[in-house]
């Protein structure tokens, strides 16, 4: 197998990105990629970068430069199709926690959950996933640096992410890259920001 490399997302990578999202995420696999991957690829594919093993895409970073605009577009352009694709039952409360009984479906119905404290100081956000066999090889760092460079080129001044508070190794990793803890309510998760 060739040494993995990072390259920009290109047409034809979608199914691999969705597969990585499902294999590394938690929640309903029929919905995960429709919340945490597909809208990013639709709205700003230039802020999507993948890890290419030479055989397939086995990791990615997806981002948006402006979370407020992303939320607006998600609600206006993405949410109607999302509701239709997933036959959303009427009893799903839009304020249900992401880790509750409706899980990722509730997250997909509530894009405003992305308007975290500090969103104006750290307007960009990201999602990053690597298959386990590619972890601890420096690829996560390279993905974040690649996205940060692309955001700086657009004049974006800050980037944030939300991590699972129980994932202490991920939080330590982000801290080593320059992310700092930001104040947030416990239901948000571990909110971290980095000045670009």
C-alpha positions as CSV (number, residue, x, y, z in Angstrom):
1,X,0.0,0.0,0.0
2,X,1.2,3.5,-0.8
3,X,2.0,6.0,2.0
4,X,-1.2,7.8,2.8
5,X,-1.4,11.4,1.6
6,X,-3.6,14.4,2.1
7,X,-5.3,15.9,-0.9
8,X,-8.4,18.1,-1.6
9,X,-11.8,16.4,-1.7
10,X,-12.9,15.6,-5.3
11,X,-16.0,14.4,-7.0
12,X,-16.2,10.6,-6.5
13,X,-15.0,10.7,-2.9
14,X,-18.4,11.1,-1.4
15,X,-19.1,7.4,-0.7
16,X,-15.7,6.9,1.0
17,X,-16.2,10.0,3.1
18,X,-19.7,8.7,4.1
19,X,-18.3,5.3,4.9
20,X,-15.6,6.7,7.2
21,X,-18.2,8.9,8.9
22,X,-20.4,5.8,9.6
23,X,-17.4,3.6,10.7
24,X,-16.0,6.2,13.1
25,X,-19.3,7.8,14.3
26,X,-21.9,6.9,16.9
27,X,-25.6,6.8,16.1
28,X,-27.9,5.7,13.3
29,X,-25.7,4.8,10.3
30,X,-28.5,5.7,7.9
31,X,-28.4,9.3,9.2
32,X,-24.8,10.0,10.4
33,X,-23.3,11.1,7.1
34,X,-26.4,13.2,6.2
35,X,-25.7,15.3,9.3
36,X,-22.0,15.3,9.8
37,X,-20.6,15.0,6.3
38,X,-22.9,15.5,3.3
39,X,-23.9,19.2,4.0
40,X,-20.3,20.2,4.3
41,X,-19.4,18.6,1.0
42,X,-22.4,20.4,-0.6
43,X,-21.9,23.8,0.9
44,X,-18.1,24.2,0.7
45,X,-16.2,21.3,-0.8
46,X,-13.1,23.5,-1.0
47,X,-12.8,23.1,2.8
48,X,-12.9,19.3,2.6
49,X,-9.6,17.4,2.6
50,X,-9.1,13.6,2.6
51,X,-6.5,11.0,3.5
52,X,-5.9,8.9,0.4
53,X,-4.2,5.6,0.9
54,X,-3.8,5.0,-2.8
55,X,-6.7,2.5,-2.7
56,X,-9.4,4.6,-1.0
57,X,-10.2,7.6,1.2
58,X,-9.7,6.5,4.8
59,X,-10.0,9.8,6.6
60,X,-11.1,13.4,6.2
61,X,-11.5,16.8,7.6
62,X,-14.6,18.9,6.7
63,X,-15.2,22.5,7.6
64,X,-17.1,25.7,7.2
65,X,-15.6,29.1,7.4
66,X,-18.7,30.7,8.8
67,X,-20.8,28.6,11.2
68,X,-23.7,31.2,11.3
69,X,-24.0,31.1,7.5
70,X,-23.7,27.3,7.5
71,X,-26.6,27.1,10.0
72,X,-28.7,29.4,7.9
73,X,-28.1,27.4,4.7
74,X,-28.6,24.1,6.5
75,X,-32.0,25.2,7.7
76,X,-33.1,26.7,4.4
77,X,-31.5,24.3,1.9
78,X,-30.6,21.1,3.6
79,X,-33.2,20.5,6.3
80,X,-36.3,20.1,4.0
81,X,-34.6,17.3,2.1
82,X,-33.2,15.8,5.3
83,X,-36.8,15.6,6.7
84,X,-38.1,14.0,3.5
85,X,-35.2,11.5,3.2
86,X,-35.5,10.2,6.8
87,X,-39.3,10.2,7.2
88,X,-39.0,12.1,10.5
89,X,-41.7,11.0,13.0
90,X,-43.7,13.8,14.5
91,X,-42.7,12.9,18.1
92,X,-39.0,13.8,17.6
93,X,-38.5,16.9,19.8
94,X,-36.2,19.4,18.2
95,X,-34.6,20.1,21.6
96,X,-33.7,16.4,22.2
97,X,-30.1,15.9,23.2
98,X,-27.8,14.4,20.5
99,X,-27.1,11.4,22.7
100,X,-30.7,10.9,23.7
101,X,-33.1,8.3,22.3
102,X,-33.5,10.1,19.0
103,X,-29.7,10.7,18.8
104,X,-28.3,11.9,15.6
105,X,-31.7,12.4,14.1
106,X,-32.4,15.2,16.7
107,X,-29.0,16.7,15.9
108,X,-29.9,16.8,12.2
109,X,-33.2,18.6,12.9
110,X,-31.5,21.3,15.0
111,X,-28.8,23.1,13.1
112,X,-28.9,25.9,15.7
113,X,-27.0,23.5,18.1
114,X,-23.9,24.6,16.2
115,X,-24.3,28.2,17.4
116,X,-22.1,27.5,20.4
117,X,-20.7,30.1,22.8
118,X,-17.7,31.9,21.1
119,X,-19.0,31.3,17.6
120,X,-18.3,34.9,16.7
121,X,-14.7,34.8,17.9
122,X,-14.2,31.3,16.4
123,X,-16.5,31.4,13.4
124,X,-15.2,28.3,11.5
125,X,-15.8,24.7,12.7
126,X,-14.6,21.3,11.7
127,X,-15.3,17.6,11.7
128,X,-12.4,15.2,11.5
129,X,-12.4,11.4,11.3
130,X,-9.7,8.8,10.6
131,X,-10.1,5.1,10.4
132,X,-8.3,3.4,13.4
133,X,-5.4,2.0,11.3
134,X,-4.4,5.5,10.3
135,X,-4.5,7.1,13.7
136,X,-1.4,8.1,15.6
137,X,0.6,8.6,12.4
138,X,0.5,12.4,12.3
139,X,-2.3,12.5,9.7
140,X,-4.8,14.2,12.1
141,X,-2.3,17.0,12.7
142,X,-1.7,17.4,9.0
143,X,-5.5,17.5,8.3
144,X,-6.1,20.2,10.8
145,X,-3.1,22.2,9.6
146,X,-4.3,21.9,6.0
147,X,-7.8,23.2,6.9
148,X,-6.3,25.9,9.1
149,X,-4.2,27.1,6.2
150,X,-7.2,27.2,3.9
151,X,-9.2,29.2,6.5
152,X,-6.4,31.6,7.0
153,X,-6.2,32.2,3.2
154,X,-9.9,33.3,3.4
155,X,-9.1,35.6,6.3
156,X,-10.9,33.5,8.9
157,X,-9.6,34.4,12.4
158,X,-10.8,31.5,14.6
159,X,-11.8,27.8,14.4
160,X,-13.7,25.7,16.9
161,X,-14.7,22.1,17.4
162,X,-16.8,20.1,19.8
163,X,-15.4,16.9,21.3
164,X,-16.9,14.2,23.4
165,X,-15.8,15.1,27.0
166,X,-15.0,11.5,27.8
167,X,-12.5,11.3,24.8
168,X,-9.6,12.6,26.8
169,X,-7.0,11.5,24.2
170,X,-8.7,13.6,21.5
171,X,-9.0,16.6,23.8
172,X,-5.2,16.2,24.6
173,X,-4.5,16.0,20.9
174,X,-6.4,19.1,20.1
175,X,-4.7,20.9,23.0
176,X,-1.3,20.0,21.6
177,X,-2.3,21.6,18.3
178,X,-3.2,24.9,20.0
179,X,-6.9,24.5,20.7
180,X,-8.0,25.9,24.1
181,X,-11.0,25.0,26.2
182,X,-13.9,27.4,25.8
183,X,-16.7,27.9,28.3
184,X,-19.9,26.0,27.4
185,X,-22.8,24.3,29.0
186,X,-22.3,20.6,29.6
187,X,-24.8,19.5,27.0
188,X,-22.6,21.2,24.3
189,X,-19.7,18.9,25.0
190,X,-16.0,19.8,25.2
191,X,-15.9,23.1,23.2
192,X,-12.4,24.1,22.0
193,X,-11.2,27.0,19.9
194,X,-8.0,28.0,18.1
195,X,-7.0,31.5,16.9
196,X,-5.8,31.3,13.3
